[in-house]
Amino acid sequence: MQFDKDLQSIQEVRDLVAQARQAQRVLARMSQEQLDKLTAAVSVTGAEHARRLADMAVDETGFGRKADKELKNRFAALTLYDAIRDERTHGILAENREKRVVDIGVPVGVVAGLVPSTNPTSTVIYKTMICMKAGNPIIFSPHPSAVNCITETVNVLRRAVEAAGGPAGAVSCVTTPTMEATEALMKHEHVRLILATGGSAMVKAAYSSGTPAIGVGAGNGPAYIHPTADVQQAVKRILDSKTFDNGTVCASEQSIIVARAQEGAVTAALRDQGAYLLDGEEQEKLARFILRPNGTMNPAIVGKSVETLAKLAGLDRVPPSARVLVARESGVGRGHPYSSEKLGLILAYFVEADEEAVLRRCVEILEWEGAGHTFAIHAQDEQVVRRFAQEVPASRVLVNTAASLGGIGATTCLFPALTLGCGAVGGSSSSNNIGPLDLINIKRAAWGVRELEDLRQGAVSSPYETAGAEALPGLEQLVDQILRRLRV
C-alpha cells in the first residue's frame, strides 16, 4: 500500500515520539555526571564538524557566509558548553537548611525542536546540548529548505550521544518534513515542551498548539547612536554586526537612529566604512523587494550579498565594495517596508529632531515588530543608557557592542544562546536567553516548621505586641506585611 507524504510524515512523528518516551525513562534515571558526559559529547562532535556542517548549510539554503556559519556552530558547541558544563540541572539543586526546603531538578520530558533555515546547524547543536544537559530527549522538525544539513547535524550528534551512553531516541529528526508532521509533533500528547525558533507564524502555531512552548519570533532592533558615542566605533560595530553571516542573526540591527545634530557625523562615518546610502529612486526600487504582498519578509533578500540585492532591485550604481545598503526612512508600519525586520544587508536610517523623538521612534519600531527582542545603544552617558533601558520594550538592551553577537552572548556576558526569549510584551513565555534551566521543572520538598496552633496563636494577637524576633509570624502579621509592601 502506498501512503501519501503527509500520512507518512505523521506516522514517522508518532514513531519518533514513542522512541523518545523510552529514551526519557532512561535519561530520567541518569546521574548529573552521566548527563554531563552526553553534553560533552555534543560539544566535541559539534566543534569537530563545525566547518563541514556550515558549508552544507550555505550550499543548501543560499543564506549567509560559510566562515560565519562555522563560527556560529563553534559558538554553540564550545562557548555554550563552557557556560553550562558545571551547572546543576538534575537531582538536588539547592538546600535551605534553615527554612527546611530542598530544590530538586527534573526533566520536562520530550521536547519538540523547530529549526529555522537561517541558522539551521548551529540551532540543532545548541538545542541538542541544552536538552542533553537537562535530561530531555529532543525531536527536531526541520525547515523544508534546510532539511539535508539539519538531518546530517542531527545524525552526527545522535551517534555521538549514543556512543557516550545515551539511549536510542534521545536525539532524532523528522526526515519527511511537512506542515502536517510539524503540527502532529507539536500537538502530540506526549510532547511536553516546544522550542520554537523561526518566523512569527510558526511561533504563533507553537503557542496555539496546546503544548507548553518557548517561542521567539521576529527581531527588529533599532540602534541609537547618542552624541556621547564614539561615532566611528559605533558605526564600525553596527556594520560588523549587520554583515555577520549576511544579517541572518535575528538580534542584528535593523535600523540606525540619530538626532539631527548627529546626522552629519554618522552619515560620513557610514560612507567612510563602506555603507551605500540609497537615493530616493534607488530606495523605491529596493522597497518593492523587501516585503511580499502579504506583508511578510521576502526570502529573496535573506542572507544575500549586496551584489545580489543590487541585481535583484536593478541598482546599477552600487559599487562592488559596498557592505550594506542604507535607506532613509521617515515612518513606521504599513507603507514603510524599511521599518520592518530585514534579515539581510539592508538598514533603515532614521533622523529625528532630538533625543525625545529618538526614544519615541525606538519604541514605535519595536511595538510595530520585534517587541521584547533587542535594542542597541551606543553612548558613554550611563544615565541615558539607563533611561532607554527602562523605556524601550526589549528584553536585551545592548550597550556599545555589535547587536548580533552581543544578543546571543558572544561579545557580552549574557547567557550564550541561539533562542532569545521576548517576554510577555513580545508574546513569549520567557525573556531569557534560553538555557538548560529553562528545560527543567523544579520540585520542592518542604518540611513543616509550624503547627496549626502556632498560626491561630499569631492570628488572634496583635502583630505589634510580640517583641521577640524568634516568634513565627501568624496570618494577621503576614497579611499586614503584604499590604504594607503593596502600599510602598
Secondary structure, DSSP 8 states (H G I E B T S, - for coil): ----HHHHHHHHHHHHHHHHHHHHHHHHTS-HHHHHHHHHHHHHHHHHTHHHHHHHHHHHH--S-HHHHHHHHHIIIIIHHHHHTT---SEEEEEETTTTEEEEEEE--EEEEE--SSSHHHHHHHHHHHHHHHT--EEEE--GGGHHHHHHHHHHHHHHHHHTT--TTSEEE-SS--HHHHHHHHH-TTEEEEEEES-HHHHHHHHTSSS-EEEE-----EEEE-TTS-HHHHHHHHHHHHHGGGG-STTS--EEEEEGGGHHHHHHHHHHTTEEE--HHHHHHHHHHHB-TTSSB-GGGTT--HHHHHHHHT-TT--TT--EEEEE----STT-GGGS---SSEEEEEEESSHHHHHHHHHHHHHHS-TEEEEEEE-S-HHHHHHHHHHS-EEEEEESS-HHHHHTTSSSSS---S-B--TGGGT-S--SB--GGGGEEEEEEE-----HHHHHHHHHS-TTT---TTS---HHHHHHHHHHHHH-
